[in-house]
Amino acid sequence: MKRTNYTHYLLLYLPFLVAWLVQSLPHGSYLLAWMGSFFIFFICYKGFIRKLPDDMPVIEQLLRPIFFLHVVFAGYMACTSIFYYLNALGFEYFSYIGNRYFFSEDVYKSIARCQRYYVLGHAALAHGLLAGMDYSQKKRYRIYAPSMSNLLLGISLICLPLGYLFSKIGALNQFSVQLSGLSFVSGAIALAFAIREKKRPNLLAACGLFTLNMISALNSGFKEPIIICVLLLGIFMLPVYGKKILPLLLSILLMLFFILPTFIGNFRKMVQEGADAATARNESLTNIINADNLVSELEEDNWAFLTIRLSEIDMFIQYTRSTPDFVPFYKSKISADGLKTIVPRFFWPGKPNVEQLVMTRAYSAGVVNPQSVVSAKPAFIVDCYLSYGVAGIWIGLFLYGYLAQKISLLAERLFGGYFMGSAVMFAGLFQILWRGNSFEFLMSAVFWSLVTLFIFQMVFKARGILYKIS
């Protein structure tokens, strides 16, 4: 790729600098920092800093980190706080109704400060992604598959039961999430290829797998698997049908964002009351369909979702208020704990409970009560802040972007290019990188995903699916 003028990377940090200079004006500082993330997206995708990969059309490489991971991770981290801010101003959607909840006098300063951290983290993430890009290397391997839908269906059908089986075996438990994720991605892509290849048996099998994945997603009690299931299918339908499918895809995604908060809220309530997943799922769907005041109920639930659960800035504010004033920076302790989680419990029976290890930080910061059953695990950027403050945010998010990009490049080098490397293996095995997580969960998942990546390459070579180019 074309050499980059490294001073151009300073453009990424311009929003943070400007927002920091006007920090005495909380509203102005917040808005500059929030809009700064859109500025970062703009200069990245216009190629002002570094030329984007041009080995294929953009529409056919959307699952490379600079596109999908960048938009999902940074969009979720840095752009969703606008709803919390509007709520603090007393707005609900576009109507001013006053504040339902008590906000302290310095809340706007706190919101602005955290948004400055977000835009700094976004700049560092984009810096790492762009700095790690290098698509000039020649391919070393090539995939041999007379029918891509057959290969993808095979991967999905093999990984699905293996993932379930490994989850029941202590020594292999760490591979279950990776195999389940790979089955999920392969099944969604297989459906797109079955439609493209017009193979009726494959289409029926892929539809069946997609339906199973959707049922599993509905039974999970989380919104993300459902949205990702639809989004992945849409991404791989784009090369087949072009941009004309975008209105339909966007309409479905908007509908899901509007309906899912109510569905998931009802589902979780029923499960907590003792209902099994299937019953809770079916009754939650029935309640939505038969609701007398469906629109008003959806609007109320959706606003609560947008202001509190979609954005994590409320928790971030609480963490920044406690650290370092009351709780000192953790420095290298969180990273060290993350490395410990890599060791399987099978080999270390006394291994600390990872969930409890992470939640200790929430209890120390006063984010949640230790007697509560609520999970308030710190996001990746929060762990970076808790470790070394502003410097920790820059270092952590830069390394996050850089390593994610390098892992994607490794997958492409091992599996013959973008499709099997980034679109299937990287997307299937490293889904945790799309949204991020606490250090402890992230380090363990990435390590064992790398191990799984190399195992699959050996299996593919042994089966003749992957061969070296002479």
C-alpha positions as CSV (number, residue, x, y, z in Angstrom):
1,M,0.0,0.0,0.0
2,K,1.0,3.6,-0.5
3,R,3.3,5.0,2.2
4,T,1.6,7.2,4.7
5,N,2.6,10.6,6.0
6,Y,2.4,9.8,9.7
7,T,1.6,13.4,10.7
8,H,-1.8,12.8,9.0
9,Y,-2.7,10.6,12.0
10,L,-2.8,13.8,14.1
11,L,-6.1,14.6,12.3
12,L,-7.7,11.8,14.2
13,Y,-7.0,13.5,17.5
14,L,-8.3,17.0,16.5
15,P,-11.8,16.4,17.9
16,F,-10.4,15.4,21.3
17,L,-8.1,18.4,21.4
18,V,-10.8,20.9,20.4
19,A,-13.3,19.4,22.9
20,W,-10.6,19.5,25.6
21,L,-9.8,23.2,24.9
22,V,-13.4,24.2,25.6
23,Q,-14.0,21.9,28.6
24,S,-15.2,24.9,30.6
25,L,-18.3,24.8,28.4
26,P,-19.7,21.4,29.1
27,H,-22.4,21.4,26.4
28,G,-20.1,22.7,23.7
29,S,-17.4,20.3,24.8
30,Y,-19.7,17.3,24.7
31,L,-21.2,18.1,21.3
32,L,-17.8,18.7,19.8
33,A,-16.5,15.4,21.1
34,W,-19.6,13.5,20.0
35,M,-19.6,15.0,16.5
36,G,-15.9,14.3,16.5
37,S,-16.5,10.6,16.1
38,F,-18.4,11.3,12.8
39,F,-15.4,13.4,11.7
40,I,-13.1,10.4,12.4
41,F,-15.3,8.1,10.4
42,F,-15.4,10.6,7.5
43,I,-11.6,11.1,7.3
44,C,-11.0,7.4,7.6
45,Y,-13.4,6.4,4.8
46,K,-12.3,9.3,2.5
47,G,-8.8,8.0,2.7
48,F,-7.3,11.3,4.0
49,I,-5.0,9.5,6.4
50,R,-4.3,6.2,4.6
51,K,-5.6,4.6,1.4
52,L,-8.3,2.0,2.1
53,P,-7.8,-1.6,0.7
54,D,-8.6,-1.5,-3.0
55,D,-8.1,-5.2,-3.9
56,M,-11.9,-5.6,-4.2
57,P,-14.9,-3.3,-4.1
58,V,-15.8,-1.9,-0.7
59,I,-19.2,-3.7,-0.8
60,E,-17.3,-7.0,-1.0
61,Q,-14.9,-6.4,2.0
62,L,-17.2,-5.0,4.6
63,L,-16.1,-7.6,7.3
64,R,-12.6,-6.3,7.3
65,P,-11.9,-4.6,10.7
66,I,-11.6,-1.0,9.2
67,F,-15.2,-1.3,8.1
68,F,-17.4,-3.6,10.3
69,L,-15.5,-3.7,13.5
70,H,-14.7,0.0,13.4
71,V,-18.3,1.0,12.8
72,V,-19.8,-1.4,15.4
73,F,-17.2,-0.9,18.2
74,A,-16.7,2.9,17.8
75,G,-20.4,3.5,17.0
76,Y,-21.6,1.7,20.1
77,M,-18.8,3.1,22.3
78,A,-18.8,6.8,21.2
79,C,-22.0,7.6,19.4
80,T,-24.8,6.2,21.5
81,S,-24.4,8.6,24.5
82,I,-26.4,11.2,22.6
83,F,-29.6,9.6,24.0
84,Y,-28.3,9.8,27.6
85,Y,-27.4,13.4,27.0
86,L,-30.8,14.3,25.6
87,N,-32.4,12.5,28.5
88,A,-30.3,14.6,31.0
89,L,-31.5,17.7,29.2
90,G,-35.1,16.6,29.8
91,F,-36.0,15.3,26.4
92,E,-37.8,12.1,25.4
93,Y,-37.3,11.6,21.7
94,F,-38.0,15.1,20.3
95,S,-40.3,16.3,23.1
96,Y,-39.2,18.2,26.2
97,I,-40.9,16.6,29.2
98,G,-38.4,17.5,32.0
99,N,-36.2,15.1,34.0
100,R,-37.8,12.0,35.4
101,Y,-34.6,11.2,37.4
102,F,-32.4,13.3,39.6
103,F,-29.2,14.5,38.0
104,S,-26.5,16.2,40.1
105,E,-25.5,19.7,39.1
106,D,-22.2,18.7,37.5
107,V,-23.7,15.9,35.4
108,Y,-23.1,17.8,32.2
109,K,-19.4,18.2,33.1
110,S,-19.2,14.5,33.7
111,I,-21.0,13.6,30.5
112,A,-18.6,15.9,28.5
113,R,-15.6,14.5,30.2
114,C,-16.5,10.9,29.4
115,Q,-17.4,11.8,25.8
116,R,-13.9,13.3,25.5
117,Y,-12.5,10.0,26.6
118,Y,-14.7,8.2,24.1
119,V,-13.5,10.4,21.2
120,L,-9.9,9.9,22.3
121,G,-10.5,6.1,22.4
122,H,-12.1,6.2,19.0
123,A,-9.2,8.2,17.5
124,A,-6.7,5.7,19.0
125,L,-8.8,2.7,17.7
126,A,-8.8,4.1,14.2
127,H,-5.1,4.9,14.5
128,G,-4.4,1.3,15.4
129,L,-6.6,-0.1,12.6
130,L,-5.1,2.2,9.9
131,A,-1.5,1.7,11.2
132,G,-1.9,-2.1,11.1
133,M,-3.2,-2.3,7.5
134,D,-1.0,-4.0,5.0
135,Y,-2.7,-5.8,2.1
136,S,0.3,-5.8,-0.2
137,Q,1.4,-9.3,0.7
138,K,1.0,-12.1,-1.9
139,K,-1.4,-14.9,-1.2
140,R,0.3,-18.1,0.1
141,Y,-2.7,-20.4,0.1
142,R,-5.8,-20.9,-1.9
143,I,-9.2,-22.5,-1.1
144,Y,-10.4,-25.4,-3.2
145,A,-14.2,-25.7,-3.0
146,P,-16.3,-26.6,-6.1
147,S,-19.4,-25.3,-4.2
148,M,-18.8,-22.6,-1.6
149,S,-22.3,-23.1,-0.1
150,N,-21.4,-26.8,0.4
151,L,-18.2,-25.9,2.2
152,L,-19.9,-23.4,4.5
153,L,-22.8,-25.7,5.3
154,G,-20.3,-28.4,6.2
155,I,-18.4,-26.1,8.5
156,S,-21.6,-24.9,10.1
157,L,-23.1,-28.4,10.5
158,I,-19.9,-29.8,12.0
159,C,-19.1,-26.9,14.4
160,L,-22.7,-26.7,15.8
161,P,-22.8,-30.1,17.6
162,L,-19.0,-29.9,18.4
163,G,-19.6,-26.6,20.1
164,Y,-22.4,-28.0,22.2
165,L,-20.4,-31.2,23.0
166,F,-17.2,-29.2,24.0
167,S,-19.3,-27.0,26.3
168,K,-19.9,-30.2,28.4
169,I,-16.3,-31.3,28.5
170,G,-14.2,-29.4,31.0
171,A,-10.9,-29.7,29.2
172,L,-12.4,-28.5,25.9
173,N,-14.9,-25.9,27.2
174,Q,-12.8,-23.0,26.0
175,F,-13.4,-24.0,22.4
176,S,-17.2,-24.1,22.6
177,V,-17.8,-20.4,22.1
178,Q,-15.4,-20.3,19.1
179,L,-17.1,-23.2,17.4
180,S,-20.6,-21.9,18.1
181,G,-19.6,-18.5,16.7
182,L,-18.1,-20.1,13.6
183,S,-21.1,-22.2,13.0
184,F,-23.3,-19.2,13.3
185,V,-21.4,-17.1,10.8
186,S,-20.9,-20.0,8.3
187,G,-24.6,-20.8,8.4
188,A,-25.6,-17.2,7.7
189,I,-23.1,-16.9,4.8
190,A,-24.1,-20.3,3.5
191,L,-27.7,-19.0,3.0
192,A,-26.5,-16.1,1.0
193,F,-24.3,-18.4,-1.2
194,A,-27.2,-20.9,-1.6
195,I,-29.4,-18.1,-2.9
196,R,-26.6,-17.1,-5.3
197,E,-25.9,-20.6,-6.5
198,K,-29.6,-21.4,-6.8
199,K,-29.2,-24.9,-5.2
200,R,-32.5,-25.9,-3.7
201,P,-31.2,-28.6,-1.2
202,N,-28.5,-26.2,0.0
203,L,-31.1,-23.4,0.3
204,L,-33.4,-25.5,2.4
205,A,-30.5,-26.7,4.6
206,A,-29.2,-23.1,5.0
207,C,-32.7,-21.8,5.8
208,G,-33.0,-24.5,8.4
209,L,-29.7,-23.5,10.0
210,F,-30.6,-19.8,9.9
211,T,-33.9,-20.5,11.6
212,L,-32.1,-22.5,14.3
213,N,-29.7,-19.7,14.8
214,M,-32.6,-17.2,15.1
215,I,-34.4,-19.4,17.6
216,S,-31.1,-19.7,19.6
217,A,-30.7,-16.0,19.4
218,L,-34.2,-15.3,20.6
219,N,-33.6,-17.8,23.5
220,S,-30.4,-16.1,24.5
221,G,-32.0,-13.1,26.2
222,F,-29.8,-10.7,24.4
223,K,-30.4,-8.4,21.5
224,E,-27.0,-8.5,19.8
225,P,-27.2,-12.1,18.4
226,I,-30.5,-11.4,16.8
227,I,-29.3,-8.2,15.1
228,I,-26.0,-9.7,14.1
229,C,-27.8,-12.7,12.5
230,V,-29.8,-10.4,10.2
231,L,-26.9,-8.0,9.6
232,L,-24.5,-10.8,8.5
233,L,-27.0,-12.2,6.1
234,G,-27.6,-8.7,4.7
235,I,-23.9,-8.0,4.2
236,F,-23.5,-11.1,2.1
237,M,-26.6,-10.4,0.2
238,L,-25.3,-7.0,-0.9
239,P,-22.9,-8.4,-3.5
240,V,-25.7,-10.5,-4.9
241,Y,-28.5,-7.9,-5.1
242,G,-26.4,-4.7,-4.8
243,K,-27.5,-1.6,-3.0
244,K,-31.1,-2.0,-3.9
245,I,-31.4,-4.4,-0.9
246,L,-30.3,-1.7,1.5
247,P,-33.7,-0.1,2.1
248,L,-35.1,-3.5,3.1
249,L,-32.1,-4.4,5.3
250,L,-32.2,-1.0,7.1
251,S,-36.0,-1.3,7.6
252,I,-35.6,-4.7,9.2
253,L,-32.8,-3.5,11.5
254,L,-34.8,-0.4,12.6
255,M,-37.8,-2.6,13.3
256,L,-35.6,-4.9,15.4
257,F,-34.1,-2.0,17.4
258,F,-37.6,-0.7,18.1
259,I,-39.2,-4.1,19.1
260,L,-36.4,-6.0,20.8
261,P,-36.1,-3.9,24.0
262,T,-39.7,-4.8,24.9
263,F,-39.3,-8.4,23.8
264,I,-36.1,-8.9,25.7
265,G,-37.5,-7.2,28.8
266,N,-40.5,-9.5,28.8
267,F,-38.4,-12.5,28.1
268,R,-36.0,-11.9,31.0
269,K,-38.8,-11.2,33.4
270,M,-40.5,-14.5,32.6
271,V,-37.2,-16.4,32.8
272,Q,-36.5,-14.9,36.3
273,E,-40.0,-16.0,37.4
274,G,-39.2,-19.6,36.4
275,A,-40.4,-20.0,32.9
276,D,-38.3,-22.0,30.4
277,A,-36.7,-20.2,27.5
278,A,-39.2,-21.5,24.9
279,T,-42.2,-20.5,26.9
280,A,-40.8,-17.1,27.7
281,R,-39.9,-16.6,24.0
282,N,-43.4,-17.5,22.7
283,E,-45.3,-15.6,25.3
284,S,-43.1,-12.5,24.8
285,L,-43.9,-12.6,21.1
286,T,-47.6,-13.1,21.8
287,N,-47.7,-10.2,24.2
288,I,-46.2,-7.9,21.7
289,I,-48.5,-9.0,18.9
290,N,-51.6,-8.7,21.1
291,A,-50.7,-5.6,23.1
292,D,-53.5,-3.0,23.2
293,N,-51.2,0.0,23.4
294,L,-48.3,-1.5,21.5
295,V,-46.8,1.7,20.0
296,S,-46.8,3.6,23.4
297,E,-45.3,0.6,25.2
298,L,-42.6,0.1,22.6
299,E,-41.8,3.8,22.7
300,E,-41.4,3.8,26.5
301,D,-39.3,0.7,26.6
302,N,-37.2,1.8,23.6
303,W,-36.4,5.2,25.2
304,A,-35.3,3.4,28.4
305,F,-33.1,1.1,26.3
306,L,-31.6,4.0,24.3
307,T,-30.8,6.1,27.4
308,I,-29.5,3.5,29.8
309,R,-28.8,0.1,28.3
310,L,-27.6,1.0,24.8
311,S,-25.0,3.5,26.0
312,E,-22.8,2.7,28.9
313,I,-21.8,6.3,29.7
314,D,-23.8,6.3,32.9
315,M,-21.6,3.6,34.3
316,F,-18.5,5.2,32.9
317,I,-19.4,8.4,34.7
318,Q,-19.6,6.5,38.0
319,Y,-16.2,4.8,37.4
320,T,-14.5,8.2,36.6
321,R,-16.0,9.7,39.7
322,S,-14.5,7.0,41.9
323,T,-11.1,6.5,40.2
324,P,-8.6,7.9,41.0
325,D,-10.2,10.0,43.8
326,F,-11.4,7.1,46.0
327,V,-10.1,4.0,44.2
328,P,-6.5,4.2,42.9
329,F,-5.6,3.2,39.3
330,Y,-5.3,-0.5,39.0
331,K,-2.2,-0.1,36.7
332,S,-1.1,-3.6,35.5
333,K,-3.3,-5.6,37.8
334,I,-6.3,-5.9,35.4
335,S,-4.0,-7.0,32.5
336,A,-2.3,-9.5,34.8
337,D,-5.7,-11.0,35.8
338,G,-6.6,-11.2,32.1
339,L,-3.6,-13.3,31.4
340,K,-4.5,-15.7,34.2
341,T,-7.9,-16.3,32.7
342,I,-6.2,-17.9,29.7
343,V,-5.3,-21.0,31.7
344,P,-8.2,-23.6,31.4
345,R,-9.9,-24.4,34.7
346,F,-9.2,-28.1,33.9
347,F,-5.5,-27.5,34.6
348,W,-6.1,-24.9,37.4
349,P,-9.1,-26.0,39.6
350,G,-8.5,-23.1,41.9
351,K,-8.7,-20.5,39.1
352,P,-10.7,-17.4,40.2
353,N,-14.2,-17.0,39.0
354,V,-13.9,-14.6,36.1
355,E,-17.3,-12.9,36.5
356,Q,-16.6,-12.2,40.2
357,L,-13.1,-11.0,39.4
358,V,-14.5,-8.4,36.9
359,M,-17.4,-7.4,39.1
360,T,-15.0,-6.5,42.0
361,R,-14.2,-3.3,40.1
362,A,-17.9,-2.4,39.9
363,Y,-18.4,-3.0,43.6
364,S,-15.3,-1.0,44.5
365,A,-16.5,1.9,42.4
366,G,-20.0,1.8,43.8
367,V,-21.5,1.2,40.4
368,V,-23.7,-1.7,41.8
369,N,-24.4,-3.1,45.2
370,P,-22.6,-6.5,45.9
371,Q,-26.0,-7.9,47.0
372,S,-27.5,-7.1,43.6
373,V,-27.8,-9.7,40.8
374,V,-27.2,-7.0,38.2
375,S,-24.1,-7.3,36.0
376,A,-22.2,-4.1,35.4
377,K,-19.0,-5.3,33.9
378,P,-16.7,-2.4,32.8
379,A,-16.4,-2.0,29.1
380,F,-12.9,-2.2,27.5
381,I,-12.4,1.6,27.5
382,V,-13.4,1.7,31.1
383,D,-10.8,-0.9,32.0
384,C,-8.2,1.1,30.1
385,Y,-9.1,4.2,32.1
386,L,-9.1,2.3,35.4
387,S,-5.6,1.0,34.6
388,Y,-3.7,4.2,33.7
389,G,-6.2,7.0,33.1
390,V,-6.1,9.0,29.9
391,A,-2.8,7.3,28.9
392,G,-4.4,3.9,29.4
393,I,-7.2,4.8,27.0
394,W,-4.8,5.8,24.3
395,I,-2.5,2.8,24.7
396,G,-5.3,0.3,25.1
397,L,-7.5,1.4,22.2
398,F,-4.5,1.8,19.9
399,L,-3.4,-1.7,20.6
400,Y,-6.9,-3.0,20.3
401,G,-7.3,-1.6,16.8
402,Y,-3.7,-2.6,15.8
403,L,-4.0,-6.2,17.0
404,A,-7.5,-6.7,15.6
405,Q,-6.2,-5.6,12.2
406,K,-3.2,-7.9,12.4
407,I,-5.3,-10.9,13.4
408,S,-7.5,-10.3,10.4
409,L,-4.5,-10.1,8.2
410,L,-3.2,-13.3,9.7
411,A,-6.5,-15.0,9.0
412,E,-6.4,-13.9,5.4
413,R,-2.8,-15.1,5.0
414,L,-3.6,-18.5,6.5
415,F,-6.8,-19.0,4.6
416,G,-6.1,-17.6,1.1
417,G,-7.6,-14.2,1.3
418,Y,-10.5,-12.0,2.4
419,F,-13.4,-14.4,2.1
420,M,-12.4,-17.4,4.1
421,G,-9.9,-15.4,6.2
422,S,-11.7,-12.3,7.4
423,A,-15.4,-13.0,6.4
424,V,-15.6,-16.5,7.8
425,M,-12.7,-17.2,10.2
426,F,-12.1,-13.8,11.7
427,A,-15.8,-13.0,11.9
428,G,-16.7,-16.4,13.3
429,L,-13.9,-16.8,15.8
430,F,-13.3,-13.2,16.9
431,Q,-16.8,-11.8,17.3
432,I,-15.9,-10.6,20.8
433,L,-13.8,-7.9,19.1
434,W,-16.8,-6.3,17.4
435,R,-18.2,-5.0,20.7
436,G,-15.3,-5.6,23.1
437,N,-15.5,-6.8,26.7
438,S,-13.7,-6.6,30.0
439,F,-10.0,-7.4,29.9
440,E,-10.4,-10.8,31.5
441,F,-13.0,-12.1,29.1
442,L,-11.3,-10.5,26.1
443,M,-7.8,-11.9,26.6
444,S,-9.0,-15.5,27.1
445,A,-11.4,-15.4,24.2
446,V,-8.8,-13.9,21.8
447,F,-6.1,-16.4,22.8
448,W,-8.2,-19.5,22.3
449,S,-9.6,-18.1,19.1
450,L,-6.1,-17.8,17.8
451,V,-5.4,-21.4,18.8
452,T,-8.7,-22.5,17.0
453,L,-7.6,-20.5,13.9
454,F,-4.4,-22.5,13.6
455,I,-6.2,-25.8,14.2
456,F,-8.7,-25.1,11.4
457,Q,-5.9,-24.3,9.0
458,M,-4.2,-27.7,9.8
459,V,-7.6,-29.5,9.3
460,F,-8.2,-27.6,6.0
461,K,-4.8,-28.5,4.7
462,A,-5.1,-32.1,5.7
463,R,-8.5,-32.4,4.0
464,G,-7.3,-30.8,0.8
465,I,-9.6,-27.7,1.2
466,L,-6.6,-25.4,1.5
467,Y,-3.4,-25.8,-0.6
468,K,-0.2,-23.8,-0.8
469,I,0.5,-21.8,-4.0
470,S,3.8,-22.9,-5.5
